Amino acid sequence: MFSYIVRRILQLIPVFLGSTLLIYALVFAMPGDPIAALFGDKQPSQQLLDAIRAQYHLDQPFIVQYYYYMSGLVRGDMGTTFSGQSVNDVLARTLPVTGRLAVLSIGIEFLLSIIVGTFSALRKGKVSDNVALIIALVFLSMPIFVMCFLAQYFLAIQLGWFRPTVGGQNGWGDMWLPAIVLGLSLYATSMRLMRGSVIETMNQDWVRTAYSKGLPQYRVLPVHVIRNSLIPVITNSATNFGVLLVGATVTEFIFNIPGVGNTLFRAILQHEGPTIVSFVTIFVVLYVLVNLLVDLLYGLLDPRIRYV
Amino acid sequence: MKRNKIALASAAVLVAGVTVLAGCSSSGSNPKPSADTGNGNTDPKAIITASGSEPENPLIPTNTNEVGGGKILDSIFAGLAYYDGSGKLVNDMADKIEVTAPDELTVTLKKGMKFTDGSDVKADNFIKAWNYGALFSNKQLNQSWFADIEGFNAEADSELTGLKKVSDTEFTIKLTSPVAADFATRLGYSAFYPLPDVAFTDMAKFGENPIGNGPYKLAGDGAWQHDVQIDLVKNPDYKGVRKLANGGLTLKFYTSYDAAYADLLGGNLDVIDSIPDASIATFQSDLGDRAVNQPAAIFQSFTIGEWIEHFSGDEGKLRRAAMSMAIDRESITKTIFNDTRVPATDFTSPALDGYQKSLKGGDALKYDPKEAKKLWAEADKISPWSGKFEIAYNANGPHQAWVEAVANSLKNTLGIDAAGASYVDFATLRAAINAKDADGKRTFKTAARSGWQADYPGVYNFLFPLYSTGASSNDGDYTNPEVDKLLAEGASADTPADSVKKYTQVQEILVKDLPAIPLWYQNSIGGFGESVHNVKFGWNSVPLFEDITKDKTK
């Protein structure tokens, strides 16, 4: 078990190097000159442009820029933004906000898909099963920004149940609307997987045995059915984590949440190399870590799985 | 122009031409004044919330050239003068700004003005701040604003020797060229704000928690919550001319106007200073008399180069006038822009002091298909028309619709083949316009979309860079010695009224020569909530925050 975790974490290093290099190359290849853009349409003197370029090492060849970035990184310095803030600070400020949004929406996704999925499985083929399917398909087929705008317009502006945007008040209780939207956008696949998985588990010998020895349903379902049905749902949520991150960026943009996604969006508009690379790299690392975590969770859910 | 990153986010609304916008102030001609300001229900301590964007730079006046930070600086700093609701320059920290020679100004400061740290606003605070902004190694984004002051060097460190302290309340400005009258009108721009002595000890720290001398001040350390908002409160020590009608201002930062608009509709925001593209068609019906739609200092036109066949000499004058009269500006602004543009009557903007509503010869800017046909036929007598007329535009901006409409207008009225010519982006279009062959002649063969957004609300700024011989943005290579002479006279005139007189004469020549065909002025669009009143926008499309009142909460 331990050596397995160490091996997986060591695998992070090439992933990390590769992804930063790739992202840095992409930022480098972005068209346009970010320094000239700082001046709007005004034409500053060439000397001034050169001086500012040198300040951000933008006058150096690509690989030298990458070296500067990496050497800063190993010293724990992710660079500075054009507004003079340390990227570390920006990250420390935005990551918890996005974290809260992600945890809330994953919570909503899991809770809903487990309940509705199980319920649908038990009523396989009945009207309620089909209704649940149709609703899930609606959520699945609607792009997330459409859901965001609809929720914002009807639930917040028209009905006044929520604030239309989040902004500065972004504690746990302030992010229900974006979290629900984001959770629902992920919900459909999890729910259908859960349903299929429960149906399959219900046909297993041990479930029949449990029922035949007289266990009531409220014991059989949680202990013998749901727990054993969770593995595909959790695997899916790991691969879905990328979708979650993209969705979070869109959601943060529309609901004006000062999180990682919104800041990344702004940084991309401004060609702010250090911010873009650091943030995207954090996304990559998170993605890898979440997948590791999920692999480890299998063992808890199914003791037959061993790590070697 | 002051770069507005929210606008970039929603749809790169780049104004064609060139420059830079600035400062603070307004056009007092809000067509829909919110009347009930004096209903006794006003809360003088109320905090106004308004849309903003995270400043892209530390809050240092000489290093901020975009709207997000500019709005904050204009609220917490006071310069020698500021631009009022009609774009007019009103002395603020200055008691007097005198043009003592065509290339020299003398500034006398009011006594008793203070920064919020208690120190006095002295001549040195201006001189040191401007020197800081101009010094090459400080790499300030607004460095070029000091270029006309003696001693300026854009390529190496140098001192602004043209700034001389006479006493604590008086200093003189010596310029390198005779543009003193125009220079005076620039002094309301944020690059010319003073800095307190404490700023120079640690500019980075100062940029995070600036100490100003304006009508508002930061609500304590950490009032700037990055990416979230900035809280400003009334500065009781401000003794200048801007009167506060509210108790404070909170600028909430948005990355998209869609979110800000949703907040406005949801009652979560008092004032929004732009409208997202998706709601342009509906915002006036959504908001009713809470919608703001008034001309801003943005002028749009298309330029026909003097070297283009059929467009020079007498034939050119006839053809230019015919084209100008062949365009139905009224219906284009209505159908394509939902009335967020106003047909042009001159070469400047209604947001400026010096705008001409009925210019002598201004009939050339009115739709008159009969006269257009007549003039076109006259031109054909000199040399018969051949070929196709094209207007170049950049496809990454929202221009295709109106370019096609203008081309159709020309086609229908004059019976010629006219169309738009699309370029990938603004840079490509600029490169094509500026391309020259081996003999130094321009190779560009079509007309091109052009326009101007003000650096500062001065008429000179709308005329000199565009139409004086050899100027930086004179894309049509227009040259007229009379125009050059009048512009020079205007820029060194003794009083603003004299300057405007000269500039109006320039415009009367321009409307005959039509180096560019004026089309329309772009409006400031925005809106406000039910509990706030007296919302007017300045010449630079930023609301005049100090005048806004808010009702007591019931």
Interface residues (C-beta under 8 A of the other chain):
Chain A: G32 A37 L38 F39 G40 D41 K42 Q43 P44 S45 Q47 L48 A51 I52 Q55 F82 S83 G84 Q85 V90 R93 T94 F149 Q152 Y153 A156 I157 G160 R163 P164 T165 G167 G168 F253 I254 F255 N256 P258 N262 T263 F265 R266 L269 Q270
Chain B: M1 K2 R3 K5 L8 A9 L14 G17 V18 T19 V20 E54 P55 E56 N57 P58 N65 E66 F136 S137 K139 L141 Q143 S144 A154 E155 A156 A204 G207 Q225 H226 D227 V228 Q229 K252 F253 Y254 T255 S256 D258 A259 A260 A262 D263 L265 G266 G267 N268 A427 S472
